[in-house]
Amino acid sequence: MNPTDPDVEGQWTLLALSSRASFEATALDPAKHYWFRVNALGAAGASPFSDPAKGFSTPLP
């Protein structure tokens, strides 16, 4: 996850290691844009990261 610029490598934070096909990011600031990327890990090693995808956290009620 990256809250600012997806092109700045040092801004990325690892959220989880998971074997699931989906993931829910929690404890995000409300009404804020975030960038996400994923990669896979298998017998051949780690894949490159996906292209960044922009998401928006839910505003407070």
C-alpha positions as CSV (number, residue, x, y, z in Angstrom):
1,M,0.0,0.0,0.0
2,N,1.2,3.5,-0.8
3,P,-0.7,6.6,0.3
4,T,1.1,9.1,-1.9
5,D,3.0,8.5,-5.1
6,P,3.1,5.0,-6.6
7,D,6.4,5.8,-8.4
8,V,8.3,6.3,-5.2
9,E,9.5,2.8,-4.2
10,G,10.3,3.7,-0.6
11,Q,6.7,4.7,0.1
12,W,5.3,1.1,-0.3
13,T,4.2,-0.7,2.9
14,L,3.6,-4.5,3.1
15,L,0.1,-5.1,4.4
16,A,0.0,-8.9,4.5
17,L,1.2,-12.2,3.2
18,S,-1.7,-14.4,2.2
19,S,-2.6,-17.4,0.2
20,R,-6.1,-16.1,-0.4
21,A,-7.4,-14.6,-3.7
22,S,-8.8,-11.5,-2.0
23,F,-7.8,-9.1,0.8
24,E,-9.5,-6.4,2.8
25,A,-7.3,-3.5,3.9
26,T,-8.4,-2.2,7.3
27,A,-7.4,0.7,9.6
28,L,-7.1,3.1,6.7
29,D,-7.7,6.9,7.1
30,P,-11.3,7.6,5.9
31,A,-12.0,9.3,2.6
32,K,-8.5,9.0,1.3
33,H,-6.9,7.6,-1.9
34,Y,-4.4,4.8,-1.6
35,W,-2.4,2.8,-4.1
36,F,-2.2,-1.0,-4.0
37,R,-0.1,-3.6,-5.9
38,V,0.3,-7.4,-5.5
39,N,2.7,-10.1,-6.4
40,A,2.7,-13.9,-6.3
41,L,5.1,-16.2,-4.6
42,G,5.5,-19.8,-5.8
43,A,8.0,-22.6,-6.3
44,A,9.8,-20.5,-8.9
45,G,10.1,-17.5,-6.6
46,A,8.4,-14.1,-6.4
47,S,6.7,-12.6,-9.4
48,P,7.1,-8.9,-10.3
49,F,4.7,-6.5,-8.7
50,S,1.4,-5.7,-10.6
51,D,0.8,-2.3,-12.0
52,P,-0.4,0.0,-9.1
53,A,-4.2,0.3,-8.7
54,K,-5.8,3.3,-7.0
55,G,-8.4,2.8,-4.3
56,F,-10.5,5.1,-2.1
57,S,-11.2,4.4,1.5
58,T,-14.8,4.7,2.7
59,P,-15.8,8.0,4.3
60,L,-17.0,8.1,7.9
61,P,-20.8,8.1,8.2
